[in-house]
Amino acid sequence: MLLEREDKPGVLQTVFSILCLTIVLFLLYYAKGEISTPQTIESLANLKSIQESGHSRVYHDLVPSLMMNLFRKLPFLSILSAYQLSLSFIFSLFLHSSLLLFFRKKWKMYHFFIVYFSAFLPFSFYIPFYFYRELYCITFIFLLIYVFDFEEITDLVNIIIFTLLSLFSDLGVFLVYYLVFVFLSTFQKMQEKKSKTTVFFKKKNIPFRILIGYFGLFLVSIAFISIFDFFGPNSVSILAQRIYHVSLPVIFLVGIHFVLQLLIRLEEGAPEYVAALCILIASLGVGYYTYYIPQGESLESLKKIESEILSIQKDGKISPDATFYGRKALSDPLYYRAGLVIVHDSKDLKKTDYLLLENLNGSQRQYLDRKNIPPSGFISYHFINSSTLLVSKDLMDRVLNDSDESDLRKSIKQLLQILTPGESLPVEKFNRFLNQLFGF
């Protein structure tokens, strides 16, 4: 059966394997260097902010934030290395907990090969870069399924601990995946048809009552999320999309573990072939990933913006007190790589501040040339490249008050609309409260 009770594998053996896979993944991530996905750059900028100022730039769920900050405090690790190590650890723990769902006896060598093999599949190697927080939540629920028995008082402690850890890892994913745990556990208990009386099960229909109780709580939570726009407008749709995107790789990996361990059980001669196949494919995968790196914002473009801003600051062409305003997609990488603070959640510009406009065409330069703006004190505008422009607060006001509906005016309006701070979402307030309790 899927969740049959068998002799569990040795704890030390499993922990050693988790650490070994963590080290292997870390070395590969370290060799590949920085991977410029938006999630990665945001996390790196956040870690740098915590290290330098003691405060987060953005507030995420508590447990992943605590774990990432814990790795940051390890000696001899840079911010990037600490981030890579934290991703390696949770991905290794997730893969081991996934196979533990299906094979609960003492593992043999080919069971570990299955785990290592699944870590280097084309679609799985970079999963932690995109679903870091979600992996923590799902892993804790997998471990809860693995240790759950509800026969002794220690089982009650386990369910409380793992429930809280998963709850504070990702609230949205927790609501759905915890329902899966309750369903599987209820199904298992009802199949066992226990006849003996225990401390917790004095009636045979207790498991079913637990299922109905949590399902009711789940529906109430969904209603609450929808009514109060907990994750934003159309919260239920946002939650459904998140669950869909994270579940695709999770279901595929769990399915691979289930099929491979089932083949080992059914075919006596299969283990050696499975182990050899795993080693071969994993080796090819490592070679492939040596050359493949997912890209986010163009690194060359970011370096150009960084060098130009630092250059005009050094030359005294802008005020030392100037603050720059731009998109979050620029704010995070520029802060992480150069320490440049680009405000992305406010439009309260002072006289000495500048807007950082992107994706421009030639018409903006023609407009500025036609206006023949005379120099006065600090520069009014500066083209970083053909499509990126710094515009001062004074020039911004002049363009907005101009009756001419130019492309530059449209670009300024679009950026100001992005910079307009809205009211914090309930989930953001919840995460901020928890993070600030721990000093972030």
C-alpha positions in Angstrom: 0.0 0.0 0.0 1.0 3.6 -0.5 1.3 4.4 3.2 1.8 1.0 4.8 3.7 0.8 8.1 7.1 -0.8 7.8 10.4 -0.7 9.6 11.7 2.8 9.0 15.2 3.5 7.5 18.0 4.4 9.8 18.0 8.1 10.9 21.8 8.5 10.7 21.9 6.9 7.3 19.2 9.2 5.9 20.7 12.3 7.5 24.1 11.5 6.0 22.5 11.1 2.6 20.7 14.4 2.9 23.9 16.2 3.8 25.8 14.5 1.0 23.2 15.6 -1.6 23.2 19.1 -0.1 27.0 19.3 -0.6 26.8 18.0 -4.2 24.1 20.4 -5.1 25.9 23.3 -3.4 29.1 22.6 -5.3 27.2 22.6 -8.6 25.3 25.7 -7.8 28.5 27.4 -6.6 30.4 26.4 -9.8 27.6 27.9 -12.0 27.7 31.1 -10.0 24.9 33.6 -9.8 21.6 32.6 -11.5 19.7 35.7 -12.5 16.1 34.8 -11.8 13.9 37.4 -10.2 13.4 35.2 -7.2 17.1 34.8 -6.8 18.0 38.4 -7.1 15.2 39.4 -4.7 16.5 37.0 -2.1 20.1 38.0 -2.5 19.2 41.7 -2.2 17.1 40.9 0.9 20.0 39.0 2.5 22.3 41.9 1.8 19.9 44.3 3.4 19.6 42.2 6.5 23.3 41.9 6.8 24.0 45.6 6.3 21.0 47.3 7.9 19.3 44.6 9.9 16.1 45.0 8.0 14.4 43.2 5.2 13.6 44.8 1.9 10.6 42.5 1.5 8.9 40.3 4.0 8.3 36.6 3.2 7.0 33.7 5.2 8.8 33.2 8.5 10.4 29.7 8.4 12.2 30.1 5.0 13.4 33.6 6.0 14.8 32.2 9.3 16.5 29.3 7.6 18.1 31.5 4.9 19.3 34.0 7.6 20.7 31.0 9.6 22.8 29.9 6.6 23.9 33.5 6.1 25.4 33.5 9.5 27.6 30.5 8.8 31.3 31.5 8.7 33.3 31.7 5.5 30.2 32.0 3.3 29.4 35.0 1.1 25.7 36.0 0.7 25.6 34.1 -2.6 27.1 31.0 -1.2 24.8 31.1 1.8 21.8 31.4 -0.5 23.0 28.5 -2.7 23.6 26.3 0.4 20.1 27.0 1.8 18.5 26.0 -1.6 20.6 22.9 -1.7 19.6 21.8 1.7 15.9 22.2 1.3 15.9 20.5 -2.1 17.8 17.6 -0.7 15.5 17.3 2.3 12.4 17.5 0.0 13.7 14.7 -2.3 14.4 12.4 0.6 11.1 13.1 2.3 9.3 12.4 -1.0 10.8 8.9 -1.3 10.2 8.2 2.4 6.5 8.4 1.6 6.7 5.2 -0.4 9.5 3.1 0.9 9.7 2.9 4.7 12.0 0.0 5.1 15.7 0.4 5.5 17.0 1.9 2.3 19.5 0.1 0.0 22.0 1.8 -2.3 19.6 2.0 -5.2 17.0 3.9 -3.2 19.6 6.6 -2.6 20.4 6.5 -6.4 16.8 7.2 -7.1 16.9 10.4 -5.0 20.2 11.6 -6.5 18.9 10.8 -10.0 15.8 12.9 -9.5 17.8 15.8 -8.3 19.5 16.2 -11.7 16.6 15.8 -14.1 16.2 18.6 -16.7 13.1 20.1 -15.0 14.1 19.6 -11.4 17.6 21.0 -10.9 16.5 24.6 -10.6 13.2 24.0 -8.8 14.5 25.5 -5.5 15.3 28.8 -7.3 11.7 29.2 -8.2 9.8 27.5 -5.3 12.1 28.0 -2.3 9.4 28.8 0.3 6.9 26.3 -1.1 9.4 23.5 -0.8 9.7 24.1 2.9 6.0 23.9 3.4 5.6 20.7 1.3 8.6 19.1 2.8 7.3 19.5 6.3 3.9 18.1 5.3 5.7 15.1 3.7 7.6 14.5 6.9 4.3 14.8 8.8 2.8 12.1 6.6 5.9 10.0 7.2 5.9 10.2 11.1 2.2 10.4 11.6 0.7 7.6 13.6 -1.5 9.2 16.3 -1.0 6.2 18.7 1.2 7.8 21.3 1.6 11.2 23.0 4.8 11.8 20.9 2.7 11.6 17.8 0.6 14.5 19.1 3.8 16.5 19.6 5.0 15.6 16.0 1.7 16.8 14.4 1.8 20.1 16.3 5.5 20.8 15.4 5.3 19.9 11.7 1.9 21.6 11.3 3.3 24.9 12.7 6.4 24.6 10.6 4.5 24.1 7.4 1.9 26.8 8.3 4.7 29.4 8.8 6.5 28.3 5.7 3.9 29.2 3.1 0.3 29.9 4.3 -1.3 29.5 0.9 0.4 26.2 0.0 -0.3 24.9 3.5 -4.0 25.3 3.2 -4.2 23.0 0.2 -1.4 20.5 0.9 -2.5 20.0 4.5 -5.8 19.0 3.2 -4.0 16.3 1.2 -2.3 15.1 4.4 -5.6 14.9 6.3 -7.2 13.0 3.4 -4.3 10.5 3.1 -4.1 10.0 6.9 -7.9 9.5 7.2 -7.9 7.1 4.3 -5.1 5.1 5.9 -6.7 4.9 9.3 -10.1 3.9 7.9 -8.4 1.2 5.8 -6.6 -0.2 8.9 -10.0 -0.6 10.6 -8.6 -0.4 14.1 -10.5 -2.5 16.6 -8.3 -1.7 19.6 -9.0 1.3 21.8 -6.2 3.8 22.1 -5.8 7.1 23.9 -6.9 9.1 20.9 -9.2 6.7 19.0 -12.0 5.6 21.2 -14.4 5.5 18.3 -13.8 4.1 14.9 -15.2 7.2 13.1 -12.7 9.6 14.6 -10.5 9.8 11.4 -13.6 10.6 9.3 -14.6 13.3 11.8 -11.1 14.8 11.6 -11.4 14.9 7.8 -14.8 16.6 7.8 -13.6 19.0 10.5 -10.5 20.2 8.5 -12.4 20.3 5.3 -14.9 22.6 6.9 -12.0 24.7 8.3 -10.5 24.8 4.8 -13.7 26.1 3.3 -14.0 28.8 6.0 -10.3 29.8 5.3 -11.0 30.0 1.5 -14.0 32.2 2.2 -11.9 34.4 4.5 -9.2 34.8 2.0 -11.7 35.7 -0.7 -13.7 38.2 1.3 -10.7 40.1 2.7 -8.5 39.8 -0.4 -5.8 38.2 1.7 -3.4 37.6 -1.3 -4.8 40.5 -3.3 -7.8 41.0 -5.6 -9.1 37.6 -6.7 -7.2 35.8 -4.0 -8.7 32.4 -4.7 -7.5 32.7 -8.3 -4.1 33.8 -7.2 -3.9 30.8 -4.8 -5.1 28.4 -7.4 -2.5 29.5 -9.9 0.3 29.2 -7.3 -0.8 25.7 -6.3 -0.9 24.7 -10.0 2.6 26.0 -10.8 4.2 24.5 -7.7 2.3 21.2 -8.0 3.5 20.4 -11.5 7.1 19.7 -10.6 6.2 18.3 -7.2 3.8 15.7 -8.6 6.2 14.8 -11.4 9.1 14.2 -8.9 6.9 12.3 -6.5 5.6 10.2 -9.4 9.1 9.4 -10.5 10.0 8.2 -7.0 6.8 6.1 -6.8 7.4 4.4 -10.2 11.1 3.7 -9.7 10.6 2.2 -6.2 7.7 0.2 -7.4 9.8 -1.3 -10.3 12.4 -2.2 -7.7 9.8 -4.1 -5.7 8.3 -5.9 -8.6 11.4 -6.9 -10.5 14.1 -8.7 -8.5 16.7 -8.0 -11.1 15.8 -4.4 -11.6 17.7 -2.7 -8.8 21.1 -3.0 -10.4 19.8 -1.7 -13.8 18.0 1.1 -12.1 21.1 2.1 -10.2 23.2 2.1 -13.3 20.6 4.1 -15.2 20.4 6.6 -12.5 24.2 7.1 -12.4 24.3 7.5 -16.2 21.5 10.0 -16.5 22.6 12.0 -13.5 26.1 12.2 -15.0 24.7 13.4 -18.3 22.5 15.9 -16.4 25.5 17.4 -14.6 27.3 17.8 -17.9 24.3 19.5 -19.4 23.8 21.9 -16.5 27.4 23.0 -16.7 26.4 25.0 -19.7 22.7 25.9 -19.0 21.9 28.9 -16.8 18.4 30.4 -16.7 18.6 34.2 -17.2 16.7 37.1 -15.8 17.5 40.7 -16.5 20.4 41.2 -18.9 23.6 41.3 -16.9 25.3 43.5 -19.4 22.5 46.0 -19.3 22.5 46.1 -15.5 26.3 46.6 -15.4 26.0 49.5 -17.8 23.3 51.2 -15.7 25.4 50.6 -12.6 28.6 52.0 -14.0 26.9 55.1 -15.5 25.1 56.0 -12.3 28.3 55.6 -10.3 30.2 57.6 -12.8 27.9 60.7 -12.8 27.8 60.5 -9.0 31.6 60.5 -8.8 31.8 63.4 -11.3 29.4 65.5 -9.1 26.8 65.8 -11.9 24.0 65.0 -9.5 23.4 65.9 -5.9 24.9 63.6 -3.3 21.5 63.5 -1.7 19.8 62.3 -4.9 17.5 59.3 -4.6 16.7 57.2 -7.7 13.3 55.7 -8.4 12.7 52.8 -10.8 11.2 49.3 -11.3 11.7 46.6 -8.7 13.3 44.5 -11.4 16.1 47.0 -11.4 16.0 47.9 -7.7 17.0 44.4 -6.5 20.0 43.6 -8.7 21.4 47.1 -8.5 21.2 47.0 -4.7 22.7 43.6 -4.5 25.6 44.1 -6.9 26.5 47.8 -6.3 24.7 48.9 -3.2 22.6 51.4 -5.2 19.3 52.1 -3.6 16.6 52.3 -6.3 13.2 53.1 -4.6 10.5 51.0 -6.2 7.5 51.5 -3.9 7.1 55.3 -3.5 6.7 58.3 -5.8 7.5 61.0 -3.2 10.3 62.5 -5.2 12.3 65.5 -3.8 13.8 68.3 -6.0 17.2 66.5 -6.2 15.7 63.0 -7.1 15.7 61.2 -10.4 13.4 58.8 -12.3 15.0 55.8 -14.1 13.0 55.3 -17.3 13.5 52.2 -19.4 12.4 50.7 -22.8 12.5 54.1 -24.5 12.7 54.7 -28.3 14.3 57.5 -30.2 11.3 59.8 -29.9 12.2 60.7 -26.3 15.7 61.9 -27.2 14.2 63.9 -30.1 11.7 65.5 -27.7 14.5 66.6 -25.3 16.6 67.9 -28.1 13.7 69.9 -29.5 13.0 71.4 -26.1 16.7 72.5 -25.9 16.7 72.4 -22.1 19.6 74.6 -20.8 22.0 73.2 -18.1 21.4 74.6 -14.6 23.3 73.2 -11.7 22.9 69.4 -11.7 22.0 67.6 -14.8 18.3 67.5 -15.8 18.6 64.2 -17.7 21.2 61.7 -18.8 20.9 58.9 -21.3 22.5 55.7 -19.8 22.0 54.0 -23.1 19.7 54.3 -26.1 16.7 52.9 -24.2 17.4 54.0 -20.6 17.1 57.6 -19.3 17.6 59.4 -15.9 15.2 62.3 -15.5 15.3 64.8 -12.7 12.3 65.8 -10.6 12.2 69.3 -12.1 12.3 68.0 -15.7 9.6 65.4 -14.8 7.3 68.2 -13.6 7.9 70.2 -16.7 7.1 67.3 -19.0 4.0 66.4 -17.1 2.7 70.0 -17.3 3.5 70.2 -21.0 0.4 70.2 -23.1 2.2 68.0 -25.7 1.3 64.3 -25.1 4.8 63.0 -25.9 6.1 59.5 -25.6 8.4 60.7 -22.7 5.3 62.0 -20.8 3.6 58.6 -21.3 6.7 56.8 -20.1 6.9 59.0 -16.9 3.2 58.4 -16.2 3.6 54.6 -16.6 6.5 54.5 -14.2 4.8 56.7 -11.6 1.8 54.4 -11.8 4.0 51.4 -11.0 5.7 53.4 -8.2 2.4 54.3 -6.6 2.3 52.5 -3.2 -0.9 50.7 -2.5 -2.2 49.5 0.8 -0.3 46.5 2.2 -2.0 43.2 1.6 -3.1 41.2 4.7 -0.6 38.5 3.9 2.2 41.2 3.7 1.1 42.6 7.1 1.1 39.1 8.5 4.6 38.3 7.3 5.9 41.6 8.4 4.6 41.1 11.9 6.2 37.7 12.2 9.5 38.7 10.7 9.8 41.8 12.9 9.2 39.6 16.0 12.5 37.9 15.1 14.3 41.1 14.4 14.2 41.2 10.6 
